[in-house]
Structures are given as structure tokens and as C-alpha cells.
Amino acid sequence: MTEPTPPPLPSAPVEAEPVPMQEKRGLLQKMGSALEWVFGFVALLVLVAACSVVPVLNFLSLGYLLHVSGTVARKGRFRDGFIGVRKAAVLGSIAAGTWIVVWPARLVSKMWKDAELIAPGSGMARAWHAGLVVVIAITLVHLFWSCVRGGKLRHFLWPQPLRFMRWLRTGQKFEGVQSRITDYVVGLHLPTYFWLGLRGFVGALAWLIVPVGILLAATRLPVGGSVLLSLLGGGLLLAVAIHLPFLQAQFAESGRFGAMFELREVRRLFLRAPLAFWFALIITLLFAVPLYLLKIELTPKELAWLPSLLFVIFIFPARVLTGWAMSRATRREEPRHWFARWTARLGMVPVAVFYTLVVYFTPYLSWNGAWSLLEQHAFLVPAPLMAL
């Protein structure tokens, strides 16, 4: 007789293969890069909002937003509209790092002032003053060294003094710093944004001056003449509001000032992407409505950048979507079906009417009265002009 076959031995549990160190480092680098991008985008919005409340510099903010719209219209991808995020991350890191690093100097300064208040001219007060001078000197060196290394937040938190001492002994150490600063400043394209924003402001004002001027004049007339004049101004503003966002995107895409007035071309592009135009117009006009509510109370000049930050947060996606709608239209050769065209046309009218009504009642809600009609946030600089 044959012997029975013994049962198979249980196999040992398969251990999970360890993740290679390179993969772990790659994952950490991707996470760090994503966090840096988010931080840079927040810093970018803050910088654009800060520029928008400073006269003359507010053309930079408008120019940047127009450039976003033109870039998306030219390339057709949403991610291409997030321009300068990495560069803004550097400025944001320098601002945040500086705020953290100067805290020791602030504390020592407070101790010195308290000592002077309790015992003016005493030895303790002089000691705190000497300590403050030393802390300020160390802080300035720390800030300089952190900016030289790249200006990232980790450079402020981890100064690496031994590396600083070695850097001081190297020759031609300032040439590389100067080159990096020059490349960074040139890469900001500030003259380009300023020139684009100035021309975009003038072009939008040329479209808005007549309807807004009529509405402004209507506020000075008796009730009978005011109603008729308001209907005329409101009808003109309605027509302008429907077309102006796409005229600005067309101007930003081509860089030609004359494109701001090529109404026939915009209407032709609308036939190729009517629903996209409709959606972009809805976001542009409806996102501008909450901004008028922020002007019921007068904002102090010290805090003017806070409502401007909300203005930028609302207007940025509108600019991106306007460029996206223009891109879809330029990539198609034939008009869409008549049903889509007429659906978009009929859908644009109530949105524009609602926006026009909000603008009409703005003088009765805004702190600045009738002059607030000049603050067309959906098309001009993203800030309350009358508060500047």
C-alpha cells in the first residue's frame, strides 16, 4: 500500500515589501510642493488685493486678472490661469518668516520700554536697551541670510549658522544673489501687468462711461425725468454688461487695444460656444453682486485691503471662466445648434437685468451715494475706488 501524502505545510505569511526610501522622499516632496502651491495661491490673492487698494498700483491687480483671462483664452486650460503662484509663495514666505523672526526683538523692546517706564535711566533699562540692539542686529542678519538661501519658510525657521559662516568665507558670494534677485524681479512682469491693466481700465471705462453717466445724471433729476433717464441708462448698461467681459478677454488674449471694441467678433464667437458664454456671464455678474453689499458701511483705510481680498476671491474665478469660454469658442469652427444659441441668449437677459437693478439701487445703499456707480467691480479695478 502506498503511504498517504502528508498535508502541505502552511506557508509563511507574505511580508509587505518595504517602501523604498526614494519613493518616500518623492511622496514627501510632492506633498511639500502641493502645500507650497496652496500657500502661494493664498499669498497671490493677498498681494493682488493689496495692490488693488493703492492708487496707480491698482492697475497691476487689474492687469494681472486680465492676463489670467487672456492666458486661459489662449491656452484653453484652467491650470494656466494660476500665474505666478510659485513666485508669490516666495514673497508670502518672506512676509510670514519675517513676522516670526522679529518676535524676539518685539519682546525685548517691550521689556526695555517697561524698564524705562518703571526706572528711567537705570542700569536695568540700559541693559535691556543694549540687549535690544544686539537682538535687532542678529535679527537683521538672520533675515538677510534666510532671503539669500531662497526665502522659504524653512530657511527662517532653521538658520544654519555654520553654513552662514562658510558662505561668508567664499569669494564672489554676492554675484549669485544679485543674479537671482534680478531674475526674480524680471520674472514678475510688473510693467506688462501695469500696461495691460491701464489699457483695460481705459477700454472698459470707454464702454461704461455713457450708461453710468446717464444713471449718475438721473440721480440729480426729479422723479419723472429720473425714471425715463434711468431706463435709458439701465438698458445701455445691460447691453454693455453682456458683452464687456468677453471684450476684455479678447483684448487680453490678443494684446491689441482695438480688440476691446470688436463687438462683432465677440458676437461671432458667442455662436460657437453659447452655453459657455452664458455660464461665464452668470458667474461674472452674480459674483459681483455681493461686492456691492460690502460698501454699505465705510471701510477704514487701514482695513481697505480686507474687502478688496473678497473682491479678488470673487472676481478671479470669473476671469478664468471668461477666458475658458473664449477658448472653447476659438477652437470651434461651426456655430452650435440654434436651440443652444437661443437658450443662452434668453438666459443672459435676466442675469444682466438683475445685475443692472443692483447697480441702479447702489446709490441708495452705498456709503458713497451716487458716486458708487463708478465702481464697476466686475470690469474695473477690484477695489472700492471711492475709498482710496
PEKAGI-V335044 format. One record per residue. N is the residue number from 1. RES is the residue in one small letter. PHI is phi as a letter, one per 40 degrees, with the letter a starting at -180 (999 if undefined). OMEGA is omega in degrees with one decimal (none if undefined). Layout:
n:N res:RES phi:PHI omega:OMEGA
n:N res:RES phi:PHI omega:OMEGA
This chain:
n:1 res:m phi:999 omega:179.4
n:2 res:t phi:c omega:179.4
n:3 res:e phi:c omega:179.5
n:4 res:p phi:c omega:-180.0
n:5 res:t phi:c omega:-179.7
n:6 res:p phi:c omega:179.5
n:7 res:p phi:c omega:-179.4
n:8 res:p phi:c omega:178.2
n:9 res:l phi:c omega:178.4
n:10 res:p phi:c omega:-178.7
n:11 res:s phi:c omega:179.3
n:12 res:a phi:c omega:179.7
n:13 res:p phi:c omega:-179.2
n:14 res:v phi:c omega:179.2
n:15 res:e phi:c omega:176.9
n:16 res:a phi:c omega:179.9
n:17 res:e phi:c omega:179.4
n:18 res:p phi:c omega:178.6
n:19 res:v phi:c omega:179.4
n:20 res:p phi:d omega:-178.6
n:21 res:m phi:c omega:-180.0
n:22 res:q phi:c omega:178.5
n:23 res:e phi:c omega:178.0
n:24 res:k phi:c omega:179.5
n:25 res:r phi:c omega:178.1
n:26 res:g phi:c omega:178.4
n:27 res:l phi:c omega:178.9
n:28 res:l phi:c omega:178.4
n:29 res:q phi:c omega:177.9
n:30 res:k phi:c omega:178.0
n:31 res:m phi:c omega:177.9
n:32 res:g phi:c omega:178.5
n:33 res:s phi:c omega:178.6
n:34 res:a phi:c omega:178.2
n:35 res:l phi:c omega:177.8
n:36 res:e phi:c omega:179.2
n:37 res:w phi:c omega:179.3
n:38 res:v phi:c omega:178.4
n:39 res:f phi:c omega:178.6
n:40 res:g phi:c omega:179.3
n:41 res:f phi:c omega:176.7
n:42 res:v phi:c omega:178.3
n:43 res:a phi:c omega:178.8
n:44 res:l phi:c omega:178.7
n:45 res:l phi:c omega:179.2
n:46 res:v phi:c omega:-179.9
n:47 res:l phi:c omega:178.5
n:48 res:v phi:c omega:178.2
n:49 res:a phi:c omega:179.3
n:50 res:a phi:c omega:178.3
n:51 res:c phi:c omega:-174.4
n:52 res:s phi:c omega:-179.1
n:53 res:v phi:c omega:178.9
n:54 res:v phi:b omega:178.3
n:55 res:p phi:d omega:-176.7
n:56 res:v phi:g omega:177.6
n:57 res:l phi:c omega:179.9
n:58 res:n phi:c omega:174.0
n:59 res:f phi:c omega:174.6
n:60 res:l phi:c omega:-179.1
n:61 res:s phi:c omega:177.7
n:62 res:l phi:c omega:178.8
n:63 res:g phi:c omega:177.5
n:64 res:y phi:c omega:-179.5
n:65 res:l phi:c omega:175.8
n:66 res:l phi:c omega:179.1
n:67 res:h phi:c omega:175.9
n:68 res:v phi:d omega:-179.4
n:69 res:s phi:c omega:-179.7
n:70 res:g phi:c omega:179.7
n:71 res:t phi:c omega:177.7
n:72 res:v phi:c omega:177.6
n:73 res:a phi:c omega:-178.1
n:74 res:r phi:c omega:-174.4
n:75 res:k phi:b omega:173.5
n:76 res:g phi:g omega:-178.8
n:77 res:r phi:b omega:-179.2
n:78 res:f phi:c omega:-174.9
n:79 res:r phi:c omega:178.0
n:80 res:d phi:c omega:178.5
n:81 res:g phi:c omega:179.8
n:82 res:f phi:c omega:-172.6
n:83 res:i phi:c omega:174.4
n:84 res:g phi:g omega:-177.7
n:85 res:v phi:c omega:-179.0
n:86 res:r phi:c omega:178.4
n:87 res:k phi:c omega:177.1
n:88 res:a phi:c omega:177.7
n:89 res:a phi:c omega:178.6
n:90 res:v phi:c omega:178.8
n:91 res:l phi:c omega:177.5
n:92 res:g phi:c omega:178.0
n:93 res:s phi:c omega:178.8
n:94 res:i phi:c omega:179.2
n:95 res:a phi:c omega:-179.6
n:96 res:a phi:c omega:179.2
n:97 res:g phi:c omega:177.7
n:98 res:t phi:c omega:179.1
n:99 res:w phi:c omega:-179.8
n:100 res:i phi:c omega:-172.8
n:101 res:v phi:c omega:-175.6
n:102 res:v phi:c omega:-178.6
n:103 res:w phi:c omega:175.6
n:104 res:p phi:d omega:178.3
n:105 res:a phi:c omega:177.6
n:106 res:r phi:c omega:-179.6
n:107 res:l phi:c omega:178.7
n:108 res:v phi:c omega:177.7
n:109 res:s phi:c omega:178.5
n:110 res:k phi:c omega:178.6
n:111 res:m phi:c omega:178.7
n:112 res:w phi:c omega:179.8
n:113 res:k phi:c omega:177.7
n:114 res:d phi:c omega:179.0
n:115 res:a phi:c omega:177.7
n:116 res:e phi:c omega:179.9
n:117 res:l phi:c omega:-178.1
n:118 res:i phi:c omega:-177.2
n:119 res:a phi:b omega:-178.0
n:120 res:p phi:c omega:177.0
n:121 res:g phi:g omega:-178.9
n:122 res:s phi:c omega:178.9
n:123 res:g phi:c omega:178.7
n:124 res:m phi:c omega:178.9
n:125 res:a phi:c omega:178.4
n:126 res:r phi:c omega:178.9
n:127 res:a phi:c omega:177.3
n:128 res:w phi:c omega:177.8
n:129 res:h phi:c omega:177.1
n:130 res:a phi:c omega:177.3
n:131 res:g phi:c omega:178.1
n:132 res:l phi:c omega:178.1
n:133 res:v phi:c omega:179.9
n:134 res:v phi:c omega:-178.7
n:135 res:v phi:c omega:178.6
n:136 res:i phi:c omega:179.3
n:137 res:a phi:c omega:179.5
n:138 res:i phi:c omega:-180.0
n:139 res:t phi:c omega:179.6
n:140 res:l phi:c omega:177.7
n:141 res:v phi:c omega:178.5
n:142 res:h phi:c omega:179.0
n:143 res:l phi:c omega:179.5
n:144 res:f phi:c omega:-177.8
n:145 res:w phi:c omega:178.5
n:146 res:s phi:c omega:178.4
n:147 res:c phi:c omega:178.6
n:148 res:v phi:c omega:-177.6
n:149 res:r phi:c omega:178.8
n:150 res:g phi:i omega:175.8
n:151 res:g phi:g omega:177.2
n:152 res:k phi:c omega:-173.4
n:153 res:l phi:c omega:-179.6
n:154 res:r phi:c omega:177.9
n:155 res:h phi:c omega:177.4
n:156 res:f phi:c omega:-178.0
n:157 res:l phi:c omega:-178.5
n:158 res:w phi:b omega:-169.7
n:159 res:p phi:c omega:-177.6
n:160 res:q phi:f omega:-176.7
n:161 res:p phi:c omega:179.4
n:162 res:l phi:c omega:176.5
n:163 res:r phi:c omega:177.3
n:164 res:f phi:c omega:178.5
n:165 res:m phi:c omega:177.0
n:166 res:r phi:c omega:180.0
n:167 res:w phi:c omega:179.4
n:168 res:l phi:c omega:-178.6
n:169 res:r phi:c omega:-179.8
n:170 res:t phi:c omega:178.2
n:171 res:g phi:c omega:179.0
n:172 res:q phi:f omega:-176.2
n:173 res:k phi:c omega:-176.9
n:174 res:f phi:c omega:-179.6
n:175 res:e phi:c omega:178.7
n:176 res:g phi:c omega:178.3
n:177 res:v phi:c omega:179.6
n:178 res:q phi:c omega:179.5
n:179 res:s phi:c omega:-179.7
n:180 res:r phi:c omega:178.7
n:181 res:i phi:c omega:179.5
n:182 res:t phi:c omega:179.4
n:183 res:d phi:c omega:-179.2
n:184 res:y phi:c omega:-178.1
n:185 res:v phi:c omega:178.7
n:186 res:v phi:c omega:-179.7
n:187 res:g phi:c omega:177.0
n:188 res:l phi:c omega:177.7
n:189 res:h phi:f omega:-177.9
n:190 res:l phi:c omega:177.5
n:191 res:p phi:c omega:179.2
n:192 res:t phi:c omega:179.8
n:193 res:y phi:c omega:-179.0
n:194 res:f phi:c omega:-178.8
n:195 res:w phi:c omega:177.8
n:196 res:l phi:c omega:179.9
n:197 res:g phi:c omega:179.2
n:198 res:l phi:c omega:179.2
n:199 res:r phi:c omega:177.1
n:200 res:g phi:c omega:177.1
n:201 res:f phi:c omega:-179.7
n:202 res:v phi:c omega:179.9
n:203 res:g phi:c omega:178.3
n:204 res:a phi:c omega:178.4
n:205 res:l phi:c omega:177.8
n:206 res:a phi:c omega:177.6
n:207 res:w phi:c omega:-172.2
n:208 res:l phi:c omega:-170.4
n:209 res:i phi:c omega:-178.1
n:210 res:v phi:c omega:-179.2
n:211 res:p phi:c omega:179.4
n:212 res:v phi:c omega:177.1
n:213 res:g phi:c omega:177.6
n:214 res:i phi:c omega:177.5
n:215 res:l phi:c omega:178.4
n:216 res:l phi:c omega:177.6
n:217 res:a phi:c omega:-178.9
n:218 res:a phi:c omega:179.4
n:219 res:t phi:c omega:-178.5
n:220 res:r phi:c omega:-175.0
n:221 res:l phi:b omega:172.5
n:222 res:p phi:c omega:-171.7
n:223 res:v phi:c omega:-176.0
n:224 res:g phi:c omega:179.1
n:225 res:g phi:c omega:-179.9
n:226 res:s phi:c omega:-178.6
n:227 res:v phi:c omega:-179.2
n:228 res:l phi:c omega:-179.4
n:229 res:l phi:c omega:178.1
n:230 res:s phi:c omega:177.1
n:231 res:l phi:c omega:178.2
n:232 res:l phi:c omega:179.7
n:233 res:g phi:c omega:178.2
n:234 res:g phi:c omega:177.8
n:235 res:g phi:c omega:177.7
n:236 res:l phi:c omega:178.7
n:237 res:l phi:c omega:177.4
n:238 res:l phi:d omega:-179.7
n:239 res:a phi:c omega:-179.9
n:240 res:v phi:c omega:-177.5
n:241 res:a phi:c omega:-180.0
n:242 res:i phi:c omega:-172.4
n:243 res:h phi:b omega:-169.3
n:244 res:l phi:c omega:178.9
n:245 res:p phi:d omega:-177.9
n:246 res:f phi:c omega:172.8
n:247 res:l phi:c omega:177.7
n:248 res:q phi:c omega:177.6
n:249 res:a phi:c omega:177.4
n:250 res:q phi:c omega:177.2
n:251 res:f phi:c omega:-179.3
n:252 res:a phi:c omega:179.9
n:253 res:e phi:c omega:-175.6
n:254 res:s phi:c omega:-176.1
n:255 res:g phi:g omega:179.5
n:256 res:r phi:c omega:179.4
n:257 res:f phi:c omega:179.2
n:258 res:g phi:c omega:178.6
n:259 res:a phi:c omega:177.9
n:260 res:m phi:c omega:-175.5
n:261 res:f phi:b omega:179.0
n:262 res:e phi:c omega:-176.2
n:263 res:l phi:c omega:-178.2
n:264 res:r phi:c omega:179.5
n:265 res:e phi:c omega:178.4
n:266 res:v phi:c omega:178.4
n:267 res:r phi:c omega:177.3
n:268 res:r phi:c omega:178.2
n:269 res:l phi:c omega:178.1
n:270 res:f phi:d omega:-179.1
n:271 res:l phi:c omega:-177.6
n:272 res:r phi:c omega:179.2
n:273 res:a phi:a omega:-173.9
n:274 res:p phi:c omega:-177.8
n:275 res:l phi:c omega:176.8
n:276 res:a phi:c omega:176.5
n:277 res:f phi:c omega:-179.9
n:278 res:w phi:c omega:-178.5
n:279 res:f phi:c omega:179.1
n:280 res:a phi:c omega:179.0
n:281 res:l phi:c omega:177.8
n:282 res:i phi:d omega:-179.0
n:283 res:i phi:c omega:-177.3
n:284 res:t phi:c omega:-174.8
n:285 res:l phi:c omega:-179.0
n:286 res:l phi:c omega:177.8
n:287 res:f phi:c omega:177.1
n:288 res:a phi:c omega:-176.3
n:289 res:v phi:c omega:179.8
n:290 res:p phi:c omega:-178.3
n:291 res:l phi:c omega:178.2
n:292 res:y phi:c omega:179.1
n:293 res:l phi:c omega:179.9
n:294 res:l phi:c omega:-177.4
n:295 res:k phi:b omega:178.1
n:296 res:i phi:c omega:176.2
n:297 res:e phi:b omega:179.1
n:298 res:l phi:c omega:-179.9
n:299 res:t phi:c omega:176.2
n:300 res:p phi:d omega:-177.4
n:301 res:k phi:c omega:179.5
n:302 res:e phi:c omega:-178.1
n:303 res:l phi:b omega:-175.8
n:304 res:a phi:c omega:-177.6
n:305 res:w phi:c omega:-179.2
n:306 res:l phi:c omega:174.7
n:307 res:p phi:c omega:177.5
n:308 res:s phi:c omega:175.7
n:309 res:l phi:c omega:175.6
n:310 res:l phi:c omega:177.2
n:311 res:f phi:d omega:-178.0
n:312 res:v phi:c omega:-179.5
n:313 res:i phi:c omega:179.4
n:314 res:f phi:c omega:-172.7
n:315 res:i phi:c omega:-177.5
n:316 res:f phi:d omega:178.7
n:317 res:p phi:c omega:177.8
n:318 res:a phi:c omega:177.7
n:319 res:r phi:c omega:179.2
n:320 res:v phi:c omega:-178.6
n:321 res:l phi:c omega:176.5
n:322 res:t phi:c omega:176.1
n:323 res:g phi:c omega:178.4
n:324 res:w phi:c omega:178.6
n:325 res:a phi:c omega:178.2
n:326 res:m phi:c omega:179.3
n:327 res:s phi:c omega:178.4
n:328 res:r phi:c omega:-178.7
n:329 res:a phi:c omega:-177.8
n:330 res:t phi:c omega:-179.3
n:331 res:r phi:c omega:177.1
n:332 res:r phi:b omega:-176.2
n:333 res:e phi:b omega:-176.3
n:334 res:e phi:b omega:175.4
n:335 res:p phi:c omega:179.1
n:336 res:r phi:c omega:-178.1
n:337 res:h phi:c omega:-176.6
n:338 res:w phi:c omega:-179.3
n:339 res:f phi:c omega:178.0
n:340 res:a phi:c omega:-179.4
n:341 res:r phi:c omega:-177.0
n:342 res:w phi:c omega:174.4
n:343 res:t phi:c omega:178.9
n:344 res:a phi:c omega:179.6
n:345 res:r phi:c omega:-178.3
n:346 res:l phi:c omega:178.3
n:347 res:g phi:c omega:179.7
n:348 res:m phi:c omega:-172.7
n:349 res:v phi:c omega:-178.9
n:350 res:p phi:c omega:177.6
n:351 res:v phi:c omega:179.0
n:352 res:a phi:c omega:177.6
n:353 res:v phi:c omega:178.9
n:354 res:f phi:c omega:178.7
n:355 res:y phi:c omega:-180.0
n:356 res:t phi:c omega:177.4
n:357 res:l phi:c omega:177.5
n:358 res:v phi:c omega:178.7
n:359 res:v phi:c omega:-178.6
n:360 res:y phi:c omega:-178.0
n:361 res:f phi:c omega:179.9
n:362 res:t phi:d omega:179.9
n:363 res:p phi:d omega:-178.9
n:364 res:y phi:c omega:-179.5
n:365 res:l phi:b omega:-173.0
n:366 res:s phi:c omega:177.2
n:367 res:w phi:c omega:-176.0
n:368 res:n phi:c omega:175.5
n:369 res:g phi:g omega:-174.6
n:370 res:a phi:c omega:-178.8
n:371 res:w phi:c omega:177.9
n:372 res:s phi:c omega:175.1
n:373 res:l phi:c omega:180.0
n:374 res:l phi:c omega:-176.9
n:375 res:e phi:c omega:179.0
n:376 res:q phi:c omega:-170.8
n:377 res:h phi:c omega:-178.1
n:378 res:a phi:c omega:-173.5
n:379 res:f phi:b omega:-176.3
n:380 res:l phi:b omega:-176.9
n:381 res:v phi:c omega:-176.9
n:382 res:p phi:c omega:179.1
n:383 res:a phi:a omega:174.6
n:384 res:p phi:c omega:-173.4
n:385 res:l phi:c omega:-175.2
n:386 res:m phi:c omega:179.7
n:387 res:a phi:c omega:-178.0
n:388 res:l phi:c omega:none
